[in-house]
Structures are given as C-alpha cells and as structure tokens.
C-alpha cells in the first residue's frame, strides 16, 4: 500500500521499465529497494540465461531430477522479478517434468527459451547504462566469504526465507 512513497524516500533510483515484466511488483517484493532489484536482474541475466538449454541437456542426459530443479529455479526467480510470462513457462515446464511421464513439447521449450532470451536482452540493455559507473569500484572479497556462502547454501537447502537477506548482505559486502 505505500511502496511508492517509501522507495522514493530511501532511494533516488528509478524503477526500470522492462516490457512484459512487472518491475514495480518485483521492486515491491524486495521491500521497495530498487538497488536490490537491479542487482537481482543482473544476477538473473548472468545465471539464468541458459536455463532452458540446461533443461534440454539434463533431459538428454536422463537427469530428470536436475531438470525439475532448473525449471523450478527459473520459475521462482522469474516470479521474484515480476516476469510473469517466463514464470508461467517455468511453471509449465516444472509441472510436466514432475509428472515424469512426458518430455515437454519442443514448442514449450522454444517458447520458454524465446521469452527468457527476450528478458535477458532487456536486462543487459539496462545494465549497459549502469555498468560504466559500477566498473570503477571493485572491492576485494571479505575474509569470511566462504563461510558466508556456506551459510547461504544451508539456508537455501532448508528453503529458509532468511536466504534472501543473507544473499543481499553478501552482495552488499562485495559491491554486487
């Protein structure tokens, strides 16, 4: 109910506009923090760009369980961003894969792949504008970086909602 006013008080960053992505909803999910949302977009573009390709490879290798996990991650992160069409594709892939009987239709994989590529392209277009400003300050990793990552991994494995806070804490320490 008061996301707009709160976010404008704390940050002067504009909520990015990405066609077909509900960025305002994505920012609201992160407590109105535009900077956190921009970091999440960037991480998504880096880590999920090949998700559908990975699902195909995992299926070819007979690794159904990993394919389900990859689809689940794609669905979850897309949802966090507000990328609703991509989230729906990820959900559909996950459901079909979980049922175990069917391999997803090639058309579904292609649709997911096209939407994923489109979203990643838009995100990369955004980051071109901000990359120059952030490239100048590269910070070293904190001494306890490994421990922090292991703590994050445990939270993730337990599906603990504190994982997001831990991740943002780590990202802040390493300057994104």
N, C-alpha and C positions, 0 to 999 in steps of 0.2 A: 503493500500500500504506500510506502514512502520511498521506494527505491531511488527514484529520480533525484529527489531533493537530497537524499543522503549521499549519493555518489557524487553529485556536483559539489557538495561541500568538501568532501575529502580529497577529490582528485579533479584536476582540470583536463583530464584526457577525455576525448570524445569516444562514445561507443561506436565502434566501426560498423559500417554497413556492408553486409555480405548478402548478395541476392540469394534468396531461398534459405537463409539462416536467421533464426530469431535471436539476434545478438543481444537484444535487451533482456530477453529471458535468460540467456547464458550468463550475462553480467549479473543479473539479479540472483542467480543460483550461487554466485561466488560472493554474495553479500554486497553487491554493488561495486566491487573493486574492478575497475576497468583494466588496471595494470595486470592483475591476476588473470583476467580473461584473455588479454593479449598474449600472455605467456602460455596459457593453455592452448590457444590457437596455434602458436608457433610449435609447441611440443607435438600437437596433433599432426601438423603438416610433416614434421620430421619422422614421427613414429608410426603413423597410420597410413601414410601414402601408399604403401604396398600391401595393405591388409588383404585385399581381395586376391592379389597374386599369391600371397602366403596361404590363404584358404585353399586355393586351387592346388598348390604344391603339396599341402598337408593331405588333401584328399587323394592326390595321385600316389602319395607315399603310404596311403592307408591309415593315416593318423587322424582318425575321426575326432578323437577327444581334443586334440590340439586345434583342429579346425573349428570346433564348437567354441573353444576358449577365445580364439582370434575373432570370431564373429561376435561373441558376447562383448569383448572389449570394444570392438568397433561400434556396436550398438550403444554401449554405455557412454563412451567418450563423445560420440556424436550427439547423444541426448544432452550431455552436460553443456555442449557448445550451443545447443539450440538448432542443430542441423537435422530438422525433423524428417526430411525425405531419406537422408542417409541412415538415420536411426531406424526408420521403418524397414529399409533394406537389410540392415544388420539384424534386426529382429526376425525378419522373414527367413534369412539365411540360418540364423541360430535355431529357429523352430524346426526347419526342415532337417538340419543336421542332427539335432537332438532326437528326432523321431527315428533316426538310424536307418530307416529303410531306403530312403531316396537320396540320390545325389541331386543337389539343386539344379534346376534348369539352367542351361548356359545363358539364356536370356536374363535370368535373375542375377547371375553373376556379372554379366555385362552391364546391366542397369546399375548395380551397386558400384561397379568399377568406374562407370562414367560419372556418376554423382560424386563419388569420392575424388576423382581427378578434378572435377569442377570446383569442389570446395577447397581442395588443396591449392589449386591455381589461384583462387581468390585470396586465400590466406597469404600465399607467397607474394602476391601483388601488394598486399597490405604491408608486409614486413620489409619490402624494398624501401619504403618510405622511412621506416624506423631503424633499419639495420645500420645505416651510417652513424647514427647518433650513439648506438649502443656498442658498436665495434671498438670504440676507443678505450673503453674501460674493461679490461679483462682481469678478473680477480683470481687469485690462487684458490685452491680448494682448502676448506677448513681441515684441521689436523684430524678430527674425528669423523671425517666424511664417510668412511666405510661403515663405521658403527651406525651413523645416522641412516645410511641407505639400508642397512640390515634391519634397523628398527622400522623403517618404512615398509620393507618387504614383509615383516611379520604382521604389521597392521593390515596390509593388503591381503595376505593369506587368510587372515581372520575376518575379512570383509568388514573391518573396523572403519567407521566413518571418520575417525581421527586421522586416517591416512592422508586425506586431502590437506589438513592443517600441517601435518608433518612435511608433506611434499612442498607446500608453499614456503614453509620455514627453511627448508634446504635450498630451494630455488633463490630465496632472498639472499642467503649467505653466499651463493656462488654467482650472484649477479645475473641470474637467468641462465 
